[in-house]
Amino acid sequence: SEGDILILKSNLSGTNGIVTVANATGSDTFILAGGANFVLDHIDDRLMCIHNGTEWVEISRSSNS
């Protein structure tokens, strides 16, 4: 619901743990900074988003690979 915070992380480093979050529009999709997809490919990568009532909007990202 609106105002919820979501923090995503990968559980593993390397190809087995890669998660790609794609920029898109519509219900329960992600609106990412600059329209750029984000690849979580390191155990210390994070993506933080807030729900605006329709979509998840990026607040911050940390790429540590």
N, CA, C and O atoms as a GROMACS GRO file, in nm:
protein
  260
    1SER      N    1   0.083  -0.119   0.000
    1SER     CA    2   0.000   0.000   0.000
    1SER      C    3   0.088   0.125   0.000
    1SER      O    4   0.208   0.116   0.022
    2GLU      N    5   0.029   0.238  -0.024
    2GLU     CA    6   0.104   0.363  -0.036
    2GLU      C    7   0.189   0.388   0.088
    2GLU      O    8   0.141   0.378   0.200
    3GLY      N    9   0.315   0.421   0.064
    3GLY     CA   10   0.408   0.449   0.173
    3GLY      C   11   0.490   0.331   0.218
    3GLY      O   12   0.586   0.348   0.293
    4ASP      N   13   0.454   0.210   0.175
    4ASP     CA   14   0.534   0.093   0.210
    4ASP      C   15   0.675   0.107   0.153
    4ASP      O   16   0.693   0.162   0.044
    5ILE      N   17   0.773   0.058   0.227
    5ILE     CA   18   0.914   0.060   0.185
    5ILE      C   19   0.955  -0.083   0.151
    5ILE      O   20   0.920  -0.177   0.222
    6LEU      N   21   1.030  -0.098   0.042
    6LEU     CA   22   1.080  -0.228  -0.002
    6LEU      C   23   1.231  -0.217  -0.021
    6LEU      O   24   1.279  -0.127  -0.090
    7ILE      N   25   1.306  -0.310   0.040
    7ILE     CA   26   1.450  -0.316   0.021
    7ILE      C   27   1.483  -0.452  -0.039
    7ILE      O   28   1.455  -0.556   0.020
    8LEU      N   29   1.542  -0.449  -0.159
    8LEU     CA   30   1.579  -0.572  -0.229
    8LEU      C   31   1.728  -0.595  -0.220
    8LEU      O   32   1.807  -0.500  -0.222
    9LYS      N   33   1.769  -0.722  -0.210
    9LYS     CA   34   1.910  -0.760  -0.211
    9LYS      C   35   1.924  -0.897  -0.273
    9LYS      O   36   1.828  -0.974  -0.277
   10SER      N   37   2.042  -0.926  -0.322
   10SER     CA   38   2.072  -1.058  -0.375
   10SER      C   39   2.125  -1.144  -0.261
   10SER      O   40   2.195  -1.093  -0.172
   11ASN      N   41   2.094  -1.272  -0.262
   11ASN     CA   42   2.143  -1.361  -0.158
   11ASN      C   43   2.280  -1.418  -0.189
   11ASN      O   44   2.350  -1.464  -0.099
   12LEU      N   45   2.319  -1.414  -0.316
   12LEU     CA   46   2.445  -1.476  -0.358
   12LEU      C   47   2.520  -1.383  -0.450
   12LEU      O   48   2.461  -1.298  -0.516
   13SER      N   49   2.651  -1.399  -0.455
   13SER     CA   50   2.732  -1.328  -0.555
   13SER      C   51   2.751  -1.419  -0.675
   13SER      O   52   2.742  -1.541  -0.663
   14GLY      N   53   2.777  -1.359  -0.791
   14GLY     CA   54   2.801  -1.438  -0.912
   14GLY      C   55   2.674  -1.464  -0.988
   14GLY      O   56   2.568  -1.412  -0.954
   15THR      N   57   2.686  -1.545  -1.093
   15THR     CA   58   2.574  -1.565  -1.185
   15THR      C   59   2.454  -1.632  -1.122
   15THR      O   60   2.342  -1.612  -1.170
   16ASN      N   61   2.471  -1.712  -1.018
   16ASN     CA   62   2.356  -1.779  -0.955
   16ASN      C   63   2.270  -1.685  -0.873
   16ASN      O   64   2.155  -1.716  -0.843
   17GLY      N   65   2.325  -1.570  -0.835
   17GLY     CA   66   2.251  -1.479  -0.750
   17GLY      C   67   2.206  -1.352  -0.817
   17GLY      O   68   2.158  -1.260  -0.750
   18ILE      N   69   2.220  -1.342  -0.950
   18ILE     CA   70   2.186  -1.219  -1.020
   18ILE      C   71   2.035  -1.197  -1.026
   18ILE      O   72   1.959  -1.286  -1.065
   19VAL      N   73   1.994  -1.076  -0.986
   19VAL     CA   74   1.854  -1.035  -0.994
   19VAL      C   75   1.852  -0.904  -1.072
   19VAL      O   76   1.924  -0.810  -1.037
   20THR      N   77   1.770  -0.896  -1.177
   20THR     CA   78   1.756  -0.772  -1.253
   20THR      C   79   1.619  -0.713  -1.226
   20THR      O   80   1.517  -0.779  -1.245
   21VAL      N   81   1.618  -0.588  -1.181
   21VAL     CA   82   1.493  -0.515  -1.161
   21VAL      C   83   1.477  -0.422  -1.281
   21VAL      O   84   1.562  -0.337  -1.307
   22ALA      N   85   1.367  -0.439  -1.354
   22ALA     CA   86   1.345  -0.365  -1.478
   22ALA      C   87   1.254  -0.244  -1.455
   22ALA      O   88   1.152  -0.253  -1.386
   23ASN      N   89   1.293  -0.132  -1.513
   23ASN     CA   90   1.211  -0.012  -1.511
   23ASN      C   91   1.087  -0.035  -1.598
   23ASN      O   92   1.098  -0.086  -1.709
   24ALA      N   93   0.970   0.001  -1.547
   24ALA     CA   94   0.845  -0.016  -1.622
   24ALA      C   95   0.738   0.074  -1.560
   24ALA      O   96   0.761   0.135  -1.456
   25THR      N   97   0.622   0.080  -1.624
   25THR     CA   98   0.510   0.154  -1.567
   25THR      C   99   0.390   0.062  -1.559
   25THR      O  100   0.380  -0.036  -1.632
   26GLY      N  101   0.300   0.096  -1.470
   26GLY     CA  102   0.179   0.015  -1.452
   26GLY      C  103   0.171  -0.036  -1.310
   26GLY      O  104   0.260  -0.009  -1.228
   27SER      N  105   0.067  -0.108  -1.279
   27SER     CA  106   0.042  -0.154  -1.143
   27SER      C  107   0.152  -0.247  -1.093
   27SER      O  108   0.191  -0.343  -1.161
   28ASP      N  109   0.202  -0.218  -0.974
   28ASP     CA  110   0.304  -0.297  -0.904
   28ASP      C  111   0.431  -0.321  -0.986
   28ASP      O  112   0.490  -0.428  -0.981
   29THR      N  113   0.472  -0.220  -1.062
   29THR     CA  114   0.597  -0.224  -1.135
   29THR      C  115   0.695  -0.128  -1.070
   29THR      O  116   0.662  -0.063  -0.970
   30PHE      N  117   0.814  -0.117  -1.125
   30PHE     CA  118   0.919  -0.034  -1.068
   30PHE      C  119   0.947   0.087  -1.156
   30PHE      O  120   0.962   0.074  -1.278
   31ILE      N  121   0.954   0.203  -1.094
   31ILE     CA  122   0.997   0.326  -1.160
   31ILE      C  123   1.137   0.355  -1.104
   31ILE      O  124   1.152   0.394  -0.988
   32LEU      N  125   1.239   0.333  -1.188
   32LEU     CA  126   1.377   0.344  -1.143
   32LEU      C  127   1.440   0.474  -1.190
   32LEU      O  128   1.402   0.530  -1.293
   33ALA      N  129   1.538   0.521  -1.113
   33ALA     CA  130   1.608   0.648  -1.143
   33ALA      C  131   1.664   0.646  -1.284
   33ALA      O  132   1.733   0.552  -1.323
   34GLY      N  133   1.634   0.750  -1.359
   34GLY     CA  134   1.685   0.762  -1.495
   34GLY      C  135   1.630   0.659  -1.591
   34GLY      O  136   1.679   0.648  -1.704
   35GLY      N  137   1.528   0.584  -1.549
   35GLY     CA  138   1.471   0.480  -1.635
   35GLY      C  139   1.564   0.362  -1.657
   35GLY      O  140   1.543   0.282  -1.747
   36ALA      N  141   1.668   0.352  -1.574
   36ALA     CA  142   1.770   0.248  -1.593
   36ALA      C  143   1.740   0.124  -1.509
   36ALA      O  144   1.715   0.135  -1.388
   37ASN      N  145   1.741   0.007  -1.572
   37ASN     CA  146   1.729  -0.118  -1.498
   37ASN      C  147   1.845  -0.128  -1.399
   37ASN      O  148   1.948  -0.063  -1.416
   38PHE      N  149   1.826  -0.209  -1.295
   38PHE     CA  150   1.931  -0.227  -1.195
   38PHE      C  151   1.958  -0.376  -1.177
   38PHE      O  152   1.866  -0.454  -1.155
   39VAL      N  153   2.085  -0.415  -1.187
   39VAL     CA  154   2.126  -0.554  -1.170
   39VAL      C  155   2.190  -0.569  -1.033
   39VAL      O  156   2.292  -0.508  -1.003
   40LEU      N  157   2.128  -0.653  -0.951
   40LEU     CA  158   2.185  -0.687  -0.821
   40LEU      C  159   2.267  -0.814  -0.842
   40LEU      O  160   2.212  -0.924  -0.852
   41ASP      N  161   2.399  -0.798  -0.850
   41ASP     CA  162   2.484  -0.913  -0.880
   41ASP      C  163   2.594  -0.933  -0.776
   41ASP      O  164   2.693  -1.003  -0.799
   42HIS      N  165   2.575  -0.871  -0.661
   42HIS     CA  166   2.670  -0.887  -0.551
   42HIS      C  167   2.589  -0.894  -0.422
   42HIS      O  168   2.486  -0.828  -0.409
   43ILE      N  169   2.635  -0.972  -0.327
   43ILE     CA  170   2.561  -0.993  -0.203
   43ILE      C  171   2.536  -0.863  -0.126
   43ILE      O  172   2.444  -0.857  -0.044
   44ASP      N  173   2.618  -0.760  -0.150
   44ASP     CA  174   2.602  -0.633  -0.079
   44ASP      C  175   2.524  -0.528  -0.158
   44ASP      O  176   2.509  -0.415  -0.110
   45ASP      N  177   2.473  -0.560  -0.277
   45ASP     CA  178   2.391  -0.466  -0.355
   45ASP      C  179   2.254  -0.451  -0.289
   45ASP      O  180   2.200  -0.546  -0.233
   46ARG      N  181   2.199  -0.328  -0.296
   46ARG     CA  182   2.067  -0.300  -0.241
   46ARG      C  183   1.991  -0.207  -0.333
   46ARG      O  184   2.051  -0.123  -0.401
   47LEU      N  185   1.858  -0.223  -0.336
   47LEU     CA  186   1.768  -0.130  -0.404
   47LEU      C  187   1.655  -0.100  -0.308
   47LEU      O  188   1.589  -0.191  -0.258
   48MET      N  189   1.632   0.030  -0.279
   48MET     CA  190   1.527   0.070  -0.187
   48MET      C  191   1.421   0.148  -0.264
   48MET      O  192   1.453   0.240  -0.339
   49CYS      N  193   1.294   0.109  -0.245
   49CYS     CA  194   1.182   0.173  -0.315
   49CYS      C  195   1.070   0.204  -0.216
   49CYS      O  196   1.059   0.142  -0.110
   50ILE      N  197   0.986   0.301  -0.254
   50ILE     CA  198   0.865   0.333  -0.178
   50ILE      C  199   0.746   0.315  -0.272
   50ILE      O  200   0.754   0.347  -0.390
   51HIS      N  201   0.636   0.264  -0.218
   51HIS     CA  202   0.516   0.243  -0.299
   51HIS      C  203   0.432   0.371  -0.301
   51HIS      O  204   0.404   0.428  -0.196
   52ASN      N  205   0.393   0.415  -0.420
   52ASN     CA  206   0.315   0.538  -0.433
   52ASN      C  207   0.164   0.512  -0.446
   52ASN      O  208   0.087   0.601  -0.480
   53GLY      N  209   0.125   0.390  -0.418
   53GLY     CA  210  -0.016   0.351  -0.432
   53GLY      C  211  -0.041   0.274  -0.559
   53GLY      O  212  -0.143   0.206  -0.571
   54THR      N  213   0.050   0.284  -0.656
   54THR     CA  214   0.039   0.213  -0.783
   54THR      C  215   0.168   0.141  -0.818
   54THR      O  216   0.165   0.025  -0.860
   55GLU      N  217   0.281   0.210  -0.803
   55GLU     CA  218   0.411   0.157  -0.847
   55GLU      C  219   0.513   0.170  -0.735
   55GLU      O  220   0.496   0.247  -0.641
   56TRP      N  221   0.621   0.093  -0.749
   56TRP     CA  222   0.736   0.106  -0.660
   56TRP      C  223   0.831   0.207  -0.722
   56TRP      O  224   0.874   0.190  -0.836
   57VAL      N  225   0.865   0.313  -0.647
   57VAL     CA  226   0.950   0.421  -0.694
   57VAL      C  227   1.084   0.414  -0.621
   57VAL      O  228   1.089   0.408  -0.498
   58GLU      N  229   1.192   0.416  -0.699
   58GLU     CA  230   1.325   0.405  -0.640
   58GLU      C  231   1.355   0.524  -0.549
   58GLU      O  232   1.331   0.639  -0.583
   59ILE      N  233   1.410   0.490  -0.431
   59ILE     CA  234   1.460   0.591  -0.338
   59ILE      C  235   1.612   0.595  -0.348
   59ILE      O  236   1.671   0.703  -0.356
   60SER      N  237   1.675   0.476  -0.348
   60SER     CA  238   1.820   0.469  -0.357
   60SER      C  239   1.864   0.332  -0.405
   60SER      O  240   1.788   0.235  -0.401
   61ARG      N  241   1.990   0.327  -0.450
   61ARG     CA  242   2.050   0.200  -0.489
   61ARG      C  243   2.196   0.201  -0.447
   61ARG      O  244   2.259   0.306  -0.436
   62SER      N  245   2.248   0.082  -0.425
   62SER     CA  246   2.389   0.065  -0.389
   62SER      C  247   2.443  -0.054  -0.466
   62SER      O  248   2.400  -0.167  -0.446
   63SER      N  249   2.538  -0.027  -0.556
   63SER     CA  250   2.600  -0.132  -0.636
   63SER      C  251   2.742  -0.154  -0.585
   63SER      O  252   2.827  -0.065  -0.597
   64ASN      N  253   2.768  -0.270  -0.529
   64ASN     CA  254   2.896  -0.297  -0.463
   64ASN      C  255   2.976  -0.406  -0.530
   64ASN      O  256   3.059  -0.470  -0.466
   65SER      N  257   2.953  -0.429  -0.660
   65SER     CA  258   3.026  -0.534  -0.729
   65SER      C  259   3.159  -0.487  -0.781
   65SER      O  260   3.233  -0.564  -0.842
   0.00000   0.00000   0.00000
